[in-house]
Amino acid sequence: MLTFIGKRLVAGVVALVVVACLTFVLLFTTSGNIARNIMGDQASEESVAAKAHELGLDRPLLARLGSWLWDAVHLQFGKSYFSEQQVVSAMVSRLPLTLSMVFVAIVLTALIATLLGVTAAVKRGVADRVVQVMAVLGASIPGFIIGIVLVLVFAINLRWFPAVSKIGPTSKPSVWVASLTLPVIALVLNGIASATQQIRSAFIKQLELDYVRTLRSRGIPEREVLFRHVLRAAAPAGLTVLSLHFIGLLGGVVIIETLFALPGLGRLAVDATTQSDLPLVMGVVIYTVAIVVVVNLFVDIANGWLNPKVRVS
């Protein structure tokens, strides 16, 4: 098992380094005159050249990449071009909101999708058709449309929740709950359809195998057969789907945070991209990829524990 974990960890680190290098090269070769963007169109050529020298933009690209990688190993990602704030500080202040929203959404998605998927797989009649229709409807509606409808109905018309986030540095837990309820619901509704379908398919596939008929012939209660044996056998497929959904949430949260004016990591990424604040963009990319690597590592460990064949392969 340690060898299995070691291989996955090395693969994750290699992926992180490759993504960092490619992102750095693409950003700094396609952003035009960065110093001019910072100083504005009215700045003189001397001022622009001085700013470029101050930021090290006049150095060769590979030299800048090497310096950035060395600093990144020591968890230093530089300063924002515009606010002069340390990139790490800017991200750490916004990361808890994004991660809490994504974590709650993925937990609720897992619980609801498992319940609906198992119900649809076991009761292959009306319940299955209802779940299928709900899954198709959920998959066909974009997340931002769901968010807009939730804002119009529950925030503007009914006034049950705030239309714009009121979360601040000293906000009470009740303010967090009120501000994050609609965004979490939007994220759950947007991704629950595909998760339900995959869990249903994995459960049906297990129900058709011989070991299920053997367990039933031995007189083992149906509930124990379903939730102790079949669910565990179908869990790896469900975990893989949820890990992919988690990665999708990290991308979808950008739209949701912008829609609900949430001061999270996704909103920071949008603002940094708009301003061409490349150190912030790089920091957000690396943090996001690192989170994905960690989540995939835990999913691989869980799959290896549930299915020994995974460890062998």
Order of alpha helices (4+ residues) and beta strands (2+ residues): alpha-alpha-alpha-alpha-alpha-alpha-alpha-alpha-alpha-alpha-alpha-alpha-alpha
